[in-house]
Amino acid sequence: MITDAGLQAIGAGLAMLGVIGPGIGIGMLVQGALQAIGRNPDAAGQIQSNMILGIVFAEALGIYALVVALLITFVG
């Protein structure tokens, strides 16, 4: 029989699966930015600023998943 603490741990673990998507997305975003900088080094500043903005938006989703996992673990 699974206890409440066990269900909370399972729920928190499932909530952390939401970090996989942003991790992959950030990796792909940085790869594309580095390829673009390699092709056109003069535009590195503009590419880098757009890359950082994209990373911030993708990382926000990972932070939301972390907050949900912490809420499940400590509040539930």
N, C-alpha and C positions, 0 to 999 in steps of 0.2 A: 504494500500500500504506500502510495506517495503522500508525504506530509505537505503541509502548506509551505514550509521552507524549501522543499524540493520543487514544488510547482513554481515558486518565486525564482529559483535558480534557473529552471528551464525557460521561464518567460523572459528573464533578463538575457539569457544566452540567445534566445530567438530575436530579441530586440536588437542585439548587437550584430545580427546578420545585416542590418541596414548600413553597416559601415563598409561592406564589401563593394557596393556600387560606387560610392564616392571615391574609394581608394583606386578602383579601376579607372574611373573617370579622370581623376587627377593625373594618373600615370599617362593616360592617352593625351591629355591636354598638354602636359609638359613635353611629351615626345613630339607632338605637332609643332609646338612653339620652338623647340630646339631645331627641328628640321627647317622651319621657316627662317630662323636666324641664320642657319647655315647657308641657305640659298640667298638671303638678302641681309647681310650684316649691317647695312646702313639703317634698316628699320628696326634694329634690336630694341631700342627704347620703347617704341610703340607696341611692339609684339610682347615685350616683357610686362608692360603695364596691363595689357589685356589678359595676359596669362594669369597674372596675380589676381585680377578681378574674378576670373573664372574659377580659380582655385578657392577663393573665399566663398563663392556661392556653393561649390561642391562640398566644401568642408562643413558648411552650415548643416547640411543634411546628416553628416556623420555625427556632428555635435548633438543634433536632435535625437538621434538613435541612442547616443550615450546618456542623455538626460532621461529618456524613457526607461532605459535599463536601470539607471540609478533609482528612479522613482519606483519601479517594480520591486527592486531589491529592498529598499529601506522604508518605503511608505506602506506598501501592501502588507 
